[in-house]
Amino acid sequence: MFTCPRCSIPLKSAAGPRGRYLCCDRCSGRSATVGLLRKALKRDEVNRVWGAIVRSELQAQRDCPGCLAPMQAVSVGLPGGAVELDGCRSCQIVWFDHGEFARFTPQPTPQPANAELPAEARKMLAKVELTRMDENRKQDAELQGVDAGWKLVPGILGLPVEAESHGHGIVPLATWGLSALIFVVSVIVLSTHDGIRQFGWIPAETARMGGLTLLSSFFVHADAWHLLGNLYFLLIFGDSVESLLGKARYLVLILASDLAGNLGHLLLVPADDLTRPLVGASAGISGVLAYYACRLPHARIGLLAFYAYRAAWLRLPAWGAFVFWLILQFYLAIEQNQGLGTVSAGGHLGGALVGLLLGFGARRRSDRQHAGAFEISK
């Protein structure tokens, strides 16, 4: 259900220029996707709006009608003066308060081709149209890729990125602090003799060190690549989840996901592997990824695809990328149950289950709050 960010009541579909919009009966505001706006309004004005939303670090006091995450507040200069708008980078939605949509220049109505024009004039018009289409394609390529050049590096390595960086209005101290602690502990343990076995969790010896290895194993990693990979996912996606939950509940999510991951590992690991130590923050981070997909399902995840000696960004909604990740984990779980591989898919699935439960619970509470606000207002 799409909800008005001002009135907290359901939006209704209404016909408008070149398509249908979601409108509010109470405040007369409307939301529209960037794709629809390019058909209805002057293209350079729309691109100016979308570019401002992509670059904005100012968080609006209103939530997106689609994903319910805070929108970005922008000010866009128009011939009649500046207009204040709100937009969601993840859903590519722009919100217009009453009267703001009319401030923009509409697209001219296409005129029928004049068959009486001379052949040379028709050729010139065709060349102009081809040039215009090529410029539009270049603009689209710039706006529909990812918003930062540094993301090419993880993209080349096959890692997913957030297509648009989100300004959360907070400093993600919990994410940064936890990442720093994981890094320091892992480096120290890797530099010691037999540190992984000492501080890792061994299912056959759960009570070892008074059960503290259930927690210490979270901060220990098998090698540098294992460590850097987990830190990448925590830093890229953790700040968004921290902004949604707050620092304390965010850390509780990671702790609960890590403990559930230990249980998931125990359920799948073969009997002859019960003495092999389990290390890594993957289960806790899996809970973070699952919560992210539940609360920000339309956030765009970028994957760099290579074909015919060329590269292009493939943009997936967060829920689609998560489903693909789940399918991979189920495949790895079969291998783990057969004693193959060194990845604990059971740990990943156990952590993800906690994130899904908490994420869907948060969405239900949000829906009830919006419904309650609607009933009271009536």
TORTIMI-603296 format. One record per residue (C-alpha): x negated, y, z; chain. Coordinates in pm, 1 decimal, padded with zeros to 6 digits. Layout:
// residues N
<px->X	py->Y	pz->Z	chain->A>
...
This chain:
// residues 378
<px->00000.0	py->00000.0	pz->00000.0	chain->A>
<px->-00137.2	py->00343.1	pz->-00097.2	chain->A>
<px->-00080.9	py->00607.8	pz->00169.9	chain->A>
<px->-00077.3	py->00987.5	pz->00156.3	chain->A>
<px->-00394.3	py->01116.2	pz->00330.0	chain->A>
<px->-00201.7	py->01419.0	pz->00460.7	chain->A>
<px->00135.7	py->01277.6	pz->00562.2	chain->A>
<px->00049.4	py->00909.4	pz->00624.8	chain->A>
<px->00353.7	py->00793.8	pz->00428.3	chain->A>
<px->00356.1	py->00558.7	pz->00127.1	chain->A>
<px->00284.3	py->00717.7	pz->-00209.7	chain->A>
<px->00522.2	py->00665.1	pz->-00500.2	chain->A>
<px->00443.4	py->00615.2	pz->-00867.6	chain->A>
<px->00549.7	py->00902.3	pz->-01094.2	chain->A>
<px->00501.2	py->00978.5	pz->-01462.6	chain->A>
<px->00263.9	py->01259.9	pz->-01554.2	chain->A>
<px->00034.5	py->01379.2	pz->-01832.5	chain->A>
<px->-00110.6	py->01078.5	pz->-02018.9	chain->A>
<px->-00014.6	py->00825.6	pz->-01751.2	chain->A>
<px->00136.9	py->00756.2	pz->-01409.3	chain->A>
<px->00018.1	py->00903.0	pz->-01079.8	chain->A>
<px->00068.5	py->00822.0	pz->-00712.6	chain->A>
<px->00253.3	py->01113.2	pz->-00555.0	chain->A>
<px->00375.5	py->01211.8	pz->-00208.3	chain->A>
<px->00742.6	py->01312.2	pz->-00179.1	chain->A>
<px->00672.6	py->01523.3	pz->00128.7	chain->A>
<px->00366.6	py->01736.9	pz->00045.8	chain->A>
<px->00376.5	py->01700.8	pz->-00336.0	chain->A>
<px->00012.6	py->01590.1	pz->-00341.1	chain->A>
<px->-00104.8	py->01336.1	pz->-00594.4	chain->A>
<px->-00393.2	py->01093.2	pz->-00644.9	chain->A>
<px->-00542.9	py->00979.8	pz->-00973.2	chain->A>
<px->-00840.8	py->00777.5	pz->-01088.8	chain->A>
<px->-01126.5	py->00944.0	pz->-01274.0	chain->A>
<px->-01043.9	py->00736.0	pz->-01582.9	chain->A>
<px->-00687.4	py->00870.6	pz->-01594.5	chain->A>
<px->-00804.3	py->01227.7	pz->-01534.2	chain->A>
<px->-01037.9	py->01212.5	pz->-01833.9	chain->A>
<px->-00736.5	py->01136.1	pz->-02052.1	chain->A>
<px->-00519.1	py->01410.3	pz->-01901.1	chain->A>
<px->-00758.6	py->01698.3	pz->-01825.2	chain->A>
<px->-01048.6	py->01873.0	pz->-01994.8	chain->A>
<px->-01333.7	py->01624.7	pz->-01987.2	chain->A>
<px->-01615.9	py->01853.0	pz->-01872.6	chain->A>
<px->-01403.4	py->01974.7	pz->-01579.2	chain->A>
<px->-01333.8	py->01615.0	pz->-01471.4	chain->A>
<px->-01702.1	py->01524.9	pz->-01503.1	chain->A>
<px->-01785.4	py->01829.1	pz->-01290.2	chain->A>
<px->-01546.5	py->01704.0	pz->-01020.2	chain->A>
<px->-01677.6	py->01346.8	pz->-01028.4	chain->A>
<px->-02040.8	py->01460.9	pz->-01026.7	chain->A>
<px->-01969.8	py->01676.4	pz->-00719.4	chain->A>
<px->-01806.7	py->01379.9	pz->-00541.2	chain->A>
<px->-02104.6	py->01153.8	pz->-00620.4	chain->A>
<px->-02351.8	py->01410.1	pz->-00484.5	chain->A>
<px->-02148.2	py->01529.2	pz->-00185.3	chain->A>
<px->-02274.0	py->01458.1	pz->00165.3	chain->A>
<px->-01976.5	py->01634.5	pz->00330.2	chain->A>
<px->-01723.0	py->01390.9	pz->00470.9	chain->A>
<px->-01359.3	py->01497.4	pz->00447.4	chain->A>
<px->-01113.8	py->01469.2	pz->00734.6	chain->A>
<px->-00888.2	py->01258.5	pz->00513.9	chain->A>
<px->-00897.9	py->00888.8	pz->00432.0	chain->A>
<px->-00882.9	py->00745.0	pz->00080.1	chain->A>
<px->-00528.1	py->00637.1	pz->-00018.5	chain->A>
<px->-00674.7	py->00306.3	pz->-00143.5	chain->A>
<px->-00955.9	py->00175.9	pz->00081.1	chain->A>
<px->-00876.9	py->00400.3	pz->00384.0	chain->A>
<px->-01244.1	py->00502.6	pz->00416.3	chain->A>
<px->-01319.7	py->00875.1	pz->00466.0	chain->A>
<px->-01329.1	py->01068.4	pz->00138.3	chain->A>
<px->-01589.2	py->01325.1	pz->00031.5	chain->A>
<px->-01496.9	py->01695.3	pz->00039.1	chain->A>
<px->-01609.3	py->01900.7	pz->-00261.1	chain->A>
<px->-01565.9	py->02249.7	pz->-00400.7	chain->A>
<px->-01551.6	py->02277.7	pz->-00780.5	chain->A>
<px->-01573.7	py->02604.1	pz->-00972.0	chain->A>
<px->-01302.9	py->02659.7	pz->-01236.3	chain->A>
<px->-01228.1	py->02957.9	pz->-01460.9	chain->A>
<px->-00959.5	py->03071.0	pz->-01213.7	chain->A>
<px->-01182.2	py->03026.6	pz->-00906.8	chain->A>
<px->-01306.9	py->02744.4	pz->-00687.4	chain->A>
<px->-01077.0	py->02455.8	pz->-00594.1	chain->A>
<px->-01124.8	py->02234.2	pz->-00287.7	chain->A>
<px->-01074.0	py->01861.3	pz->-00350.8	chain->A>
<px->-01124.1	py->01525.6	pz->-00181.3	chain->A>
<px->-01249.4	py->01212.7	pz->-00358.5	chain->A>
<px->-01348.6	py->00852.9	pz->-00290.1	chain->A>
<px->-01666.0	py->00730.3	pz->-00459.0	chain->A>
<px->-01580.6	py->00364.0	pz->-00398.9	chain->A>
<px->-01231.6	py->00370.0	pz->-00553.4	chain->A>
<px->-01306.2	py->00658.2	pz->-00797.4	chain->A>
<px->-00991.0	py->00832.2	pz->-00674.9	chain->A>
<px->-00941.9	py->01211.7	pz->-00657.7	chain->A>
<px->-00678.0	py->01364.3	pz->-00428.9	chain->A>
<px->-00499.3	py->01687.1	pz->-00532.7	chain->A>
<px->-00298.5	py->01892.9	pz->-00283.3	chain->A>
<px->00012.5	py->02069.0	pz->-00410.5	chain->A>
<px->-00072.4	py->02304.7	pz->-00696.9	chain->A>
<px->-00436.7	py->02197.3	pz->-00736.6	chain->A>
<px->-00378.4	py->01968.9	pz->-01035.2	chain->A>
<px->-00225.6	py->02260.1	pz->-01230.9	chain->A>
<px->-00549.6	py->02459.3	pz->-01185.8	chain->A>
<px->-00726.2	py->02232.2	pz->-01435.7	chain->A>
<px->-00721.1	py->02263.6	pz->-01815.0	chain->A>
<px->-00508.1	py->01991.7	pz->-01979.0	chain->A>
<px->-00638.3	py->01792.7	pz->-02272.5	chain->A>
<px->-00507.7	py->01931.7	pz->-02601.6	chain->A>
<px->-00236.7	py->01727.6	pz->-02767.0	chain->A>
<px->-00386.5	py->01532.6	pz->-03057.6	chain->A>
<px->-00292.0	py->01683.7	pz->-03392.0	chain->A>
<px->-00209.3	py->01461.3	pz->-03688.5	chain->A>
<px->-00481.5	py->01440.9	pz->-03948.9	chain->A>
<px->-00437.8	py->01673.2	pz->-04243.6	chain->A>
<px->-00444.9	py->01452.7	pz->-04549.5	chain->A>
<px->-00470.1	py->01761.6	pz->-04773.9	chain->A>
<px->-00820.7	py->01855.8	pz->-04652.1	chain->A>
<px->-01096.6	py->01820.8	pz->-04912.0	chain->A>
<px->-01308.8	py->01506.4	pz->-04893.0	chain->A>
<px->-01618.7	py->01704.5	pz->-04786.9	chain->A>
<px->-01428.0	py->01868.9	pz->-04499.0	chain->A>
<px->-01298.1	py->01530.4	pz->-04378.9	chain->A>
<px->-01655.9	py->01395.8	pz->-04378.3	chain->A>
<px->-01774.6	py->01690.1	pz->-04168.9	chain->A>
<px->-01489.2	py->01641.6	pz->-03920.9	chain->A>
<px->-01573.2	py->01272.1	pz->-03896.3	chain->A>
<px->-01938.5	py->01354.5	pz->-03815.3	chain->A>
<px->-01831.0	py->01601.0	pz->-03545.4	chain->A>
<px->-01600.2	py->01340.3	pz->-03390.5	chain->A>
<px->-01874.7	py->01075.6	pz->-03391.2	chain->A>
<px->-02112.5	py->01320.5	pz->-03219.1	chain->A>
<px->-01847.8	py->01400.3	pz->-02956.1	chain->A>
<px->-01782.8	py->01030.7	pz->-02891.1	chain->A>
<px->-02156.6	py->00963.7	pz->-02856.2	chain->A>
<px->-02191.3	py->01246.7	pz->-02601.6	chain->A>
<px->-01895.1	py->01110.3	pz->-02404.7	chain->A>
<px->-02049.8	py->00763.5	pz->-02400.0	chain->A>
<px->-02374.3	py->00908.3	pz->-02263.4	chain->A>
<px->-02184.5	py->01096.3	pz->-01993.1	chain->A>
<px->-01995.2	py->00780.2	pz->-01899.2	chain->A>
<px->-02319.0	py->00583.7	pz->-01880.5	chain->A>
<px->-02464.0	py->00837.9	pz->-01637.5	chain->A>
<px->-02156.5	py->00842.9	pz->-01414.7	chain->A>
<px->-02072.6	py->00473.4	pz->-01417.8	chain->A>
<px->-02414.4	py->00331.9	pz->-01333.8	chain->A>
<px->-02558.6	py->00390.1	pz->-00989.3	chain->A>
<px->-02624.7	py->00721.3	pz->-00820.0	chain->A>
<px->-02996.6	py->00690.2	pz->-00737.6	chain->A>
<px->-03297.8	py->00593.9	pz->-00945.2	chain->A>
<px->-03470.3	py->00406.7	pz->-00659.7	chain->A>
<px->-03197.9	py->00140.8	pz->-00680.3	chain->A>
<px->-03361.3	py->00012.2	pz->-00998.6	chain->A>
<px->-03630.6	py->-00149.7	pz->-00782.2	chain->A>
<px->-03399.2	py->-00384.0	pz->-00584.9	chain->A>
<px->-03190.6	py->-00426.8	pz->-00900.9	chain->A>
<px->-03491.1	py->-00564.2	pz->-01092.3	chain->A>
<px->-03555.7	py->-00800.8	pz->-00800.7	chain->A>
<px->-03199.4	py->-00934.7	pz->-00834.7	chain->A>
<px->-03067.4	py->-00766.5	pz->-00519.2	chain->A>
<px->-02724.3	py->-00598.4	pz->-00503.7	chain->A>
<px->-02695.1	py->-00225.6	pz->-00435.0	chain->A>
<px->-02413.9	py->00008.8	pz->-00338.4	chain->A>
<px->-02327.6	py->00178.9	pz->-00667.6	chain->A>
<px->-02256.7	py->00504.0	pz->-00482.7	chain->A>
<px->-02425.6	py->00605.0	pz->-00158.7	chain->A>
<px->-02165.5	py->00690.8	pz->00103.7	chain->A>
<px->-02198.1	py->00992.4	pz->00330.4	chain->A>
<px->-02065.5	py->00859.8	pz->00660.7	chain->A>
<px->-02098.4	py->01169.9	pz->00873.2	chain->A>
<px->-02305.5	py->00976.7	pz->01131.6	chain->A>
<px->-02668.1	py->00881.4	pz->01180.5	chain->A>
<px->-02668.8	py->00496.4	pz->01182.7	chain->A>
<px->-02890.6	py->00470.5	pz->01490.0	chain->A>
<px->-02773.2	py->00117.5	pz->01576.4	chain->A>
<px->-02861.1	py->-00012.4	pz->01229.3	chain->A>
<px->-03198.1	py->00161.8	pz->01222.7	chain->A>
<px->-03286.4	py->00063.7	pz->01577.9	chain->A>
<px->-03187.4	py->-00299.3	pz->01531.7	chain->A>
<px->-03381.0	py->-00319.7	pz->01203.7	chain->A>
<px->-03691.9	py->-00174.7	pz->01368.3	chain->A>
<px->-03666.8	py->-00422.1	pz->01657.3	chain->A>
<px->-03626.5	py->-00717.0	pz->01419.1	chain->A>
<px->-03928.0	py->-00603.2	pz->01219.3	chain->A>
<px->-04155.1	py->-00557.1	pz->01522.7	chain->A>
<px->-04057.1	py->-00886.1	pz->01689.9	chain->A>
<px->-04086.7	py->-01085.3	pz->01366.0	chain->A>
<px->-04434.2	py->-00945.2	pz->01288.8	chain->A>
<px->-04554.1	py->-01023.9	pz->01640.5	chain->A>
<px->-04414.9	py->-01379.2	pz->01635.3	chain->A>
<px->-04551.8	py->-01450.8	pz->01286.8	chain->A>
<px->-04895.9	py->-01345.8	pz->01405.0	chain->A>
<px->-04891.9	py->-01594.1	pz->01695.5	chain->A>
<px->-04956.1	py->-01966.4	pz->01688.0	chain->A>
<px->-04638.9	py->-02176.6	pz->01677.8	chain->A>
<px->-04422.6	py->-01870.0	pz->01758.7	chain->A>
<px->-04137.7	py->-01982.3	pz->01534.0	chain->A>
<px->-04094.9	py->-02310.5	pz->01720.2	chain->A>
<px->-04127.9	py->-02137.7	pz->02054.9	chain->A>
<px->-03868.7	py->-01865.7	pz->01998.2	chain->A>
<px->-03647.1	py->-02029.1	pz->01732.5	chain->A>
<px->-03326.0	py->-02210.1	pz->01825.3	chain->A>
<px->-03361.5	py->-02589.4	pz->01815.6	chain->A>
<px->-03013.9	py->-02754.4	pz->01817.3	chain->A>
<px->-03143.9	py->-03060.9	pz->02000.6	chain->A>
<px->-03286.0	py->-02834.4	pz->02275.0	chain->A>
<px->-03012.8	py->-02572.6	pz->02321.8	chain->A>
<px->-03084.0	py->-02529.7	pz->02693.8	chain->A>
<px->-03452.3	py->-02454.2	pz->02632.8	chain->A>
<px->-03563.0	py->-02123.7	pz->02794.8	chain->A>
<px->-03225.6	py->-02111.7	pz->02967.5	chain->A>
<px->-03046.1	py->-02087.5	pz->02633.3	chain->A>
<px->-03223.5	py->-01761.1	pz->02543.4	chain->A>
<px->-03341.5	py->-01905.8	pz->02213.1	chain->A>
<px->-02982.2	py->-01865.5	pz->02090.4	chain->A>
<px->-03059.0	py->-01490.8	pz->02093.2	chain->A>
<px->-03435.0	py->-01477.4	pz->02036.8	chain->A>
<px->-03399.4	py->-01674.1	pz->01712.6	chain->A>
<px->-03206.7	py->-01378.3	pz->01566.9	chain->A>
<px->-03520.1	py->-01159.5	pz->01579.2	chain->A>
<px->-03761.0	py->-01420.6	pz->01441.0	chain->A>
<px->-03812.9	py->-01488.5	pz->01069.3	chain->A>
<px->-03989.8	py->-01763.9	pz->00879.0	chain->A>
<px->-04204.5	py->-01539.8	pz->00656.1	chain->A>
<px->-04236.3	py->-01189.7	pz->00513.6	chain->A>
<px->-03985.1	py->-01243.5	pz->00230.6	chain->A>
<px->-03726.0	py->-01384.3	pz->00471.2	chain->A>
<px->-03774.8	py->-01080.3	pz->00695.8	chain->A>
<px->-03766.0	py->-00818.1	pz->00419.0	chain->A>
<px->-03460.5	py->-00974.5	pz->00253.5	chain->A>
<px->-03256.0	py->-00970.1	pz->00573.3	chain->A>
<px->-03365.6	py->-00616.1	pz->00660.2	chain->A>
<px->-03263.4	py->-00499.1	pz->00311.6	chain->A>
<px->-02905.7	py->-00626.3	pz->00346.8	chain->A>
<px->-02875.3	py->-00493.5	pz->00702.6	chain->A>
<px->-02995.1	py->-00143.9	pz->00607.5	chain->A>
<px->-02794.5	py->-00119.6	pz->00283.1	chain->A>
<px->-02457.8	py->-00240.7	pz->00415.7	chain->A>
<px->-02491.8	py->-00204.4	pz->00792.3	chain->A>
<px->-02459.0	py->00174.5	pz->00803.3	chain->A>
<px->-02114.3	py->00159.1	pz->00638.9	chain->A>
<px->-01989.5	py->-00097.3	pz->00890.8	chain->A>
<px->-02141.5	py->00097.1	pz->01180.9	chain->A>
<px->-01951.6	py->00407.7	pz->01066.5	chain->A>
<px->-01624.9	py->00209.6	pz->01065.5	chain->A>
<px->-01671.5	py->00033.2	pz->01400.0	chain->A>
<px->-01890.6	py->00262.6	pz->01604.8	chain->A>
<px->-02224.5	py->00156.8	pz->01752.6	chain->A>
<px->-02104.5	py->-00063.6	pz->02040.3	chain->A>
<px->-01844.7	py->-00264.8	pz->01847.2	chain->A>
<px->-02084.7	py->-00291.7	pz->01553.2	chain->A>
<px->-02344.8	py->-00460.5	pz->01774.1	chain->A>
<px->-02076.5	py->-00686.4	pz->01922.2	chain->A>
<px->-01980.4	py->-00792.5	pz->01567.8	chain->A>
<px->-02341.9	py->-00886.7	pz->01492.4	chain->A>
<px->-02383.6	py->-01074.6	pz->01822.6	chain->A>
<px->-02058.9	py->-01270.6	pz->01779.2	chain->A>
<px->-02143.2	py->-01350.3	pz->01416.7	chain->A>
<px->-02490.3	py->-01472.4	pz->01513.3	chain->A>
<px->-02354.2	py->-01705.3	pz->01783.2	chain->A>
<px->-02084.2	py->-01834.7	pz->01548.1	chain->A>
<px->-02357.0	py->-01892.6	pz->01289.9	chain->A>
<px->-02541.3	py->-02117.6	pz->01534.6	chain->A>
<px->-02224.1	py->-02321.4	pz->01575.5	chain->A>
<px->-02171.9	py->-02337.3	pz->01198.1	chain->A>
<px->-02528.7	py->-02458.6	pz->01155.7	chain->A>
<px->-02476.4	py->-02726.9	pz->01419.6	chain->A>
<px->-02164.1	py->-02854.7	pz->01241.6	chain->A>
<px->-02342.2	py->-02901.2	pz->00907.7	chain->A>
<px->-02700.6	py->-02990.4	pz->00990.5	chain->A>
<px->-02785.8	py->-03362.4	pz->00954.5	chain->A>
<px->-02879.7	py->-03552.9	pz->01269.0	chain->A>
<px->-03243.5	py->-03589.6	pz->01162.1	chain->A>
<px->-03277.6	py->-03209.5	pz->01130.4	chain->A>
<px->-03164.4	py->-03127.7	pz->01484.3	chain->A>
<px->-03525.8	py->-03074.2	pz->01592.3	chain->A>
<px->-03604.0	py->-02819.8	pz->01319.4	chain->A>
<px->-03596.5	py->-02461.1	pz->01456.0	chain->A>
<px->-03341.2	py->-02216.8	pz->01317.1	chain->A>
<px->-03456.8	py->-01854.0	pz->01280.2	chain->A>
<px->-03334.5	py->-01535.1	pz->01115.9	chain->A>
<px->-03069.2	py->-01264.5	pz->01137.5	chain->A>
<px->-02874.0	py->-01401.2	pz->00840.0	chain->A>
<px->-02568.8	py->-01516.6	pz->01037.0	chain->A>
<px->-02521.4	py->-01178.5	pz->01202.5	chain->A>
<px->-02573.4	py->-00998.9	pz->00871.3	chain->A>
<px->-02322.1	py->-01235.5	pz->00705.8	chain->A>
<px->-02064.3	py->-01107.2	pz->00953.2	chain->A>
<px->-02151.9	py->-00751.4	pz->00851.9	chain->A>
<px->-02109.1	py->-00834.2	pz->00481.2	chain->A>
<px->-01773.0	py->-01002.4	pz->00542.7	chain->A>
<px->-01645.4	py->-00706.2	pz->00745.5	chain->A>
<px->-01765.9	py->-00467.4	pz->00473.2	chain->A>
<px->-01574.0	py->-00663.4	pz->00207.3	chain->A>
<px->-01255.1	py->-00659.5	pz->00419.7	chain->A>
<px->-01257.5	py->-00291.4	pz->00508.2	chain->A>
<px->-01409.0	py->-00152.8	pz->00184.7	chain->A>
<px->-01282.3	py->-00402.2	pz->-00074.4	chain->A>
<px->-01297.4	py->-00150.8	pz->-00361.6	chain->A>
<px->-01647.3	py->-00021.1	pz->-00288.6	chain->A>
<px->-01859.3	py->-00079.0	pz->-00599.3	chain->A>
<px->-02155.5	py->-00316.0	pz->-00579.3	chain->A>
<px->-02413.7	py->-00285.1	pz->-00856.7	chain->A>
<px->-02607.7	py->-00577.9	pz->-01004.7	chain->A>
<px->-02866.0	py->-00522.3	pz->-01276.8	chain->A>
<px->-02792.1	py->-00755.3	pz->-01570.4	chain->A>
<px->-03041.3	py->-00830.6	pz->-01848.3	chain->A>
<px->-02939.2	py->-00927.6	pz->-02201.3	chain->A>
<px->-03095.3	py->-00902.9	pz->-02547.2	chain->A>
<px->-03403.2	py->-00723.6	pz->-02408.4	chain->A>
<px->-03178.3	py->-00461.5	pz->-02249.9	chain->A>
<px->-03060.0	py->-00393.0	pz->-01895.0	chain->A>
<px->-02729.1	py->-00252.2	pz->-01771.1	chain->A>
<px->-02560.9	py->-00214.5	pz->-01435.4	chain->A>
<px->-02277.3	py->-00456.5	pz->-01369.9	chain->A>
<px->-02036.8	py->-00299.9	pz->-01117.9	chain->A>
<px->-01821.7	py->-00531.9	pz->-00906.3	chain->A>
<px->-01572.8	py->-00450.7	pz->-00631.5	chain->A>
<px->-01704.5	py->-00551.6	pz->-00289.6	chain->A>
<px->-01439.2	py->-00822.5	pz->-00250.9	chain->A>
<px->-01540.4	py->-00978.7	pz->-00585.8	chain->A>
<px->-01909.9	py->-00981.0	pz->-00496.4	chain->A>
<px->-01825.3	py->-01137.2	pz->-00159.2	chain->A>
<px->-01618.0	py->-01414.3	pz->-00319.1	chain->A>
<px->-01913.0	py->-01493.8	pz->-00547.4	chain->A>
<px->-02140.7	py->-01504.3	pz->-00240.5	chain->A>
<px->-01896.1	py->-01738.9	pz->-00062.2	chain->A>
<px->-01892.3	py->-01980.5	pz->-00355.5	chain->A>
<px->-02272.8	py->-01989.3	pz->-00345.9	chain->A>
<px->-02268.9	py->-02059.3	pz->00029.1	chain->A>
<px->-02028.6	py->-02352.9	pz->-00010.2	chain->A>
<px->-02261.0	py->-02500.5	pz->-00270.6	chain->A>
<px->-02558.3	py->-02455.1	pz->-00037.4	chain->A>
<px->-02354.3	py->-02606.5	pz->00247.9	chain->A>
<px->-02322.9	py->-02931.2	pz->00050.8	chain->A>
<px->-02699.6	py->-02935.0	pz->00003.5	chain->A>
<px->-02758.4	py->-02861.3	pz->00371.5	chain->A>
<px->-02530.2	py->-03145.7	pz->00478.5	chain->A>
<px->-02739.1	py->-03376.8	pz->00262.3	chain->A>
<px->-03059.9	py->-03258.1	pz->00425.6	chain->A>
<px->-03173.8	py->-03057.8	pz->00122.0	chain->A>
<px->-03311.7	py->-02704.7	pz->00120.2	chain->A>
<px->-03420.4	py->-02473.1	pz->00398.9	chain->A>
<px->-03125.6	py->-02230.5	pz->00400.5	chain->A>
<px->-02858.8	py->-02266.0	pz->00671.2	chain->A>
<px->-02538.3	py->-02213.0	pz->00474.6	chain->A>
<px->-02348.9	py->-02328.5	pz->00782.6	chain->A>
<px->-02499.0	py->-02036.4	pz->00973.1	chain->A>
<px->-02399.4	py->-01793.6	pz->00697.5	chain->A>
<px->-02042.1	py->-01926.6	pz->00682.7	chain->A>
<px->-02003.5	py->-01921.9	pz->01060.3	chain->A>
<px->-02113.4	py->-01557.9	pz->01077.5	chain->A>
<px->-01896.0	py->-01460.5	pz->00780.0	chain->A>
<px->-01590.5	py->-01616.8	pz->00946.0	chain->A>
<px->-01624.3	py->-01379.1	pz->01242.5	chain->A>
<px->-01659.1	py->-01081.2	pz->01008.5	chain->A>
<px->-01349.2	py->-01187.0	pz->00812.9	chain->A>
<px->-01138.5	py->-01232.8	pz->01125.7	chain->A>
<px->-01237.6	py->-00895.7	pz->01270.2	chain->A>
<px->-01208.2	py->-00722.3	pz->00931.9	chain->A>
<px->-00857.6	py->-00851.1	pz->00857.5	chain->A>
<px->-00755.3	py->-00772.5	pz->01215.4	chain->A>
<px->-00873.0	py->-00412.4	pz->01172.3	chain->A>
<px->-00682.9	py->-00380.9	pz->00844.1	chain->A>
<px->-00360.5	py->-00507.0	pz->01004.2	chain->A>
<px->-00395.2	py->-00256.8	pz->01287.0	chain->A>
<px->-00452.9	py->00020.7	pz->01035.3	chain->A>
<px->-00142.0	py->-00082.6	pz->00837.2	chain->A>
<px->00069.2	py->-00086.3	pz->01155.3	chain->A>
<px->-00054.4	py->00260.4	pz->01250.3	chain->A>
<px->00038.7	py->00397.3	pz->00909.2	chain->A>
<px->00377.8	py->00226.3	pz->00923.9	chain->A>
<px->00438.0	py->00363.9	pz->01274.3	chain->A>
<px->00352.6	py->00715.4	pz->01163.0	chain->A>
<px->00599.7	py->00678.3	pz->00875.2	chain->A>
<px->00883.8	py->00560.4	pz->01102.3	chain->A>
<px->00828.9	py->00839.9	pz->01354.3	chain->A>
<px->00827.5	py->01102.7	pz->01083.4	chain->A>
<px->01163.8	py->00979.1	pz->00956.3	chain->A>
